[in-house]
């Protein structure tokens, strides 16, 4: 009997936000030997409204189909040899309305899709990197108002010469760490006489990137040196260097914004350098979006990103460095913003509770490029500290507490090392009474074998809510499906299983795209805020100290890949079982590539993740089908949940693991 999915729900639409942290163990995650990998990108014509050519350098690039970007899709250039494993050139058109900024790209091949790779769409003029840039005696000439993209070779700095007039002010800005490059850049500028006039390393708020501005004292050629702090180099030491007369901005304020909120670009002194930009109502929530404005010099855009959330924002009002001067927060405010303006600065906010209630305060600093490491403290009106939170490793601080009674409470925000300055911003999400859910995915992409299934093992962090949850996929590619996933009360781990219905590669439809999710809480009003983040491991064979940007991203991705060794069908797809009884589901195996070995079918999640009183024994498929029995004890918990099982087989040195499509189960009286 099929389960009836109709229910009264309150839902949130979410786009997966990637922030690279330590990773989580997963029950299964298909490994594809032919999965492509991007090492660097070179381009020409990469401007709004232009036809662009993008060259991808990397590994496993055979049989490339297309290049997906968050701007547009690109196809392989005419004459491409699919059997070549060298670089691949893609061509496509950049929409005229595209803003300059940071975007992501993925290579789609017959073997799957690559991890996201960040690149910049710049409105300065591109200059091709030349060999003389590695010679200190003959630096490469670069005109003011241009950018250079390239690699850093070991023990070989790059040298550029810039002709400047006396009194001319020039900005130099290198994007490397912000693009997850292994290059830890250092910039130095010397005048025509060889004297140092500017130096930069590790600018606060730029994740370790360098940026500087200098004013020419006399006419002549000024030399810009770019190097790695350890003089390292290699295919992952790439950079995007900008040189021009544009305002140098290291801060967006706020760094987390709500729809309709204004965002300012500020220089390192905290002064506005361009008109404020308003976050439009068409901007998706829980996404990192480009906020680009033209600087006062009008030679190039300021490239900044902000994270978007729902709710209503409130900025601190100075002075608020004591409880007596605390900024008042009303019940409607769900996002607080501020800046620790000087070393040792402390900010206070006052909150009023109408009754006893839970509260959760989530800080955003380093995941949105602020250098601040904040400490949150909650104080009662009688002057006692009642809760404190520092790092919620590997994330920023998160304070969770149950307010004991109605009354006034005070939130104190400080910096762990008492650091401060214009860059030391913080943004705080405040959830009162309704609870909060955080869904963590173990990878930024999922390869689904054609005609089979694959899964990401999600972990759900429940804050002040232990009830049931329903997760659904939105706007999947036409060839992919995902059944609604029911999480039973208190369940914290769940595989998200996607199934490819296509048995052959589609001719006129895409079989890859961004994975969007909705989360619904049955019969819950007000709704519960839900966020999704990605805790992605480093690429295979990457060094243990490999650098990864921790900025928020919005590009969890799904793509159809090569057919699997075997796949499954569950009949029926859902069962209703009375307490004290059992139900059965037939698991049918579809074998490919002469795979005839026995298949062990077992639970994906641990037994303690099943509802209380439910048991599911393992089975072995000696041939092509077997019966899975689901038993509910007389005291089993009543309700709906989704059952996940997977099949494992062994042949020679291969041990493939593939999921069974989810089985919907309802336990009744």
Secondary structure by P-SEA (a helix, b strand, c coil): ccccccccbbbbbbcbbbbbcbbbbbcbbbbbccbbbbccccccccccccbbbbbbbbcccccccbbbccccccccccccccccccbbbbbbbcccccccccbbbbbbcccccccbbbbbbccccccccccccccccccccccccccccccccccbbbbbbbbbcccbbbbbbbcccccccccbbbbbbbcccccccccccccccccccccbbbbbccbbbbbbbbbcccccccccccbbbbbcccccccccccccccccbbbbbbcccccccccccccccccccccccccccccccccbbbbbbbbbbbcbbbbbccccccccccccccccccbbbbbccccbbbbbbbbbbccbbbbbbbbbccccccccbbbbbbbcccccccccccccccccbbbbbbcccbbbbbbbbbbccccccccbbbbbbbbcccbbbbbbbcccbbbbccccccccbbbbbbccccbbbbbbcccccccccccbbbbccccccccbbbbbccccccccccccbbbbbbbbbcccccbbbbbbbbbccccccccccbbbbccccccccccccccccccccccccbbbbcccbbbbbbbbbbcccccccbbbbbbccccccccccbbbbbbbcccccbbbbbbbcccccbbbbbbbbbbbbbcccbbbbbbccbbbbbbcc
